[in-house]
Amino acid sequence: MADLQDLERRFGDRLIREPERLAELAHDSSRVGPEGAPIAAVLAESTEDVSAALAWADARGVRVSVRGAGTGLAGGANAYPGGLVVSLERMTRVLGIDAANRTATVEAGVITAQLDGRAREVGLFFPPDPASARTSTVGGNIATNAGGLRCVAHGVTSDAVAALVVVLADGRVMRTGARTRKNVVGYDLTSLFVGSEGTLGVITEATVRLKPISPGAPRTFRASFDTLTAAGAAVTAIVNGDAQPEVLELMDALSVEIIESFQPSGLTVPAGAMLVGQTVGLDAAAKAESITAVCRELGASDTEVSETDALLEARRLSNPALNARGLKIGCDVGVPVAALAEVFAGIAEISERHGKRVSTVAHAGDGNLHCTVEAPDDATGIAAADAVIDDITRLAISLGGTISGEHGIGSVKRHELPWQLDATAIDVQRAIKAALDPRGTLTPDRAI
Ligand SMILES: Cc1cc2nc3c(=O)[nH]c(=O)nc-3n(C[C@H](O)[C@H](O)[C@H](O)COP(=O)(O)OP(=O)(O)OC[C@H]3O[C@@H](n4cnc5c(N)ncnc54)[C@H](O)[C@@H]3O)c2cc1C
């Protein structure tokens, strides 16, 4: 067992060894737990802390897992047996908001919604809006290149990252990017670290781009359809139409039923699926009416435009609602948005063939689907559910899609990598990993 004296001297009571607290820091929110207990966790308070912890681990061959808030769904932040957990939960300072340049500089452990709240005080907002925004960290969002509800209008997290401070596996500290709008100096290392899932370096600080809050009152809208495929076709039409939504989400009948039984909000369960979304700007009401008109033309049986946020709140509840129902086996596939109707038809066929009910919620405007399979929580049930998810994932790839739209690969989806990437692309990724972390210290054997 590695000698912890040096870490004890530096971190004092910020070196966690107490088993119960350590167990809390050892897993993320995915269905897979850690394979064994870590030796300790450090609660870093600075870039220098992270550097010291990584240098200590790298010199001793101790594997390190990196943790923001542990809301990840891919097993990426799970601890290694005998490993060290580096937690960013105490690095929560907003270091500055530069309203004139529409950027914010934050420590990596800042909660996403808190950054958004601080930006709103000066008329700006932080565009990435994962449904976990009230609990996940900005560093975790960057490390997973998180998506969310507003991506259809504002892009994913990578579109909002300007510059990073990163600690490499051996403890060296590096800065990437610039605060300028344009920057073409060397390789784009900022992008390399976005979505790297803790495998290439620990992000300790980020400069992110903010946007101005749209004037006027937003509107939310709902359109209910008798079939999922009709809802999918409507999404494709909306995304290609003149009235652009800021949010465009889909919940199928089973998901609405599950969400309503978890926390009733008065939603009527549709026969097929429900689209919910939001429009912003001075013409928000007109855009919402125009979008619901498109939905009616394409077969919506019932539509609604509202001034409240209740419809989107229901969508945000989908993950906890599914968890409460014990539905754990899910996916995060993406398809080109024009393939949505086809993917929904294929999912219905797969569900019927396997005799398993599938619930789907989707960041529909991005073509990003979260399908969850109803199955007993035992070995046989999990294997049966996994077989359904495998088929849905292969279907998405056959339509030009991806195995992960936003949650990343972690340990949960690593076996799927060769389904999407060719052998050379996998080799190149592993060569980059070997160049930055030759001893395999940082989140080894995950993500790539
Ligand atoms: C209810 C719920 C709703 C969700 N909704 C969405 C959604 O809409 N969109 C979406 O994309 N995701 C969503 N997620 C998944 C999750 O919230 C995101 O992946 C989020 O970005 C993870 O942030 P975190 O701080 O919890 O990271 P963690 O779970 O702690 O870590 C996630 C990964 O990032 C790495 N990591 C974390 N911090 C750092 C750092 N500072 N430097 C380097 N690596 C780091 C970890 O090692 C791990 O591989 C949801 C999860 C839940 C539970």
The ligand as an ORCA input file, in Angstrom:
! r2SCAN-3c Opt
* xyz 0 1
  C     -30.396     13.913    -13.099
  C     -29.300     13.947    -14.113
  C     -29.512     14.657    -15.274
  C     -28.480     14.731    -16.233
  N     -28.693     15.455    -17.367
  C     -27.698     15.597    -18.260
  C     -27.890     16.375    -19.457
  O     -28.970     16.928    -19.702
  N     -26.845     16.484    -20.292
  C     -25.634     15.887    -20.061
  O     -24.707     16.033    -20.855
  N     -25.441     15.142    -18.938
  C     -26.421     14.990    -18.046
  N     -26.219     14.226    -16.929
  C     -24.909     13.603    -16.702
  C     -23.926     14.469    -15.865
  O     -24.610     15.391    -15.057
  C     -22.921     15.173    -16.753
  O     -22.105     14.216    -17.388
  C     -22.039     16.191    -16.014
  O     -21.282     16.911    -16.966
  C     -21.093     15.554    -15.010
  O     -20.589     16.568    -14.154
  P     -19.994     16.205    -12.713
  O     -19.402     17.441    -12.147
  O     -20.990     15.522    -11.879
  O     -18.826     15.201    -13.136
  P     -18.448     13.779    -12.527
  O     -19.592     12.841    -12.580
  O     -17.798     13.976    -11.215
  O     -17.350     13.316    -13.597
  C     -17.725     13.038    -14.917
  C     -16.465     12.730    -15.738
  O     -15.686     13.920    -15.850
  C     -14.405     13.760    -15.219
  N     -14.152     15.014    -14.514
  C     -14.963     15.652    -13.614
  N     -14.407     16.823    -13.252
  C     -13.231     16.917    -13.915
  C     -12.198     17.898    -13.956
  N     -12.283     19.021    -13.258
  N     -11.130     17.668    -14.757
  C     -11.024     16.532    -15.499
  N     -11.959     15.572    -15.495
  C     -13.054     15.769    -14.710
  C     -14.555     12.543    -14.313
  O     -13.321     11.887    -14.123
  C     -15.550     11.699    -15.091
  O     -14.888     10.978    -16.100
  C     -27.236     14.089    -15.991
  C     -27.045     13.378    -14.811
  C     -28.063     13.301    -13.882
  C     -27.804     12.527    -12.610
*
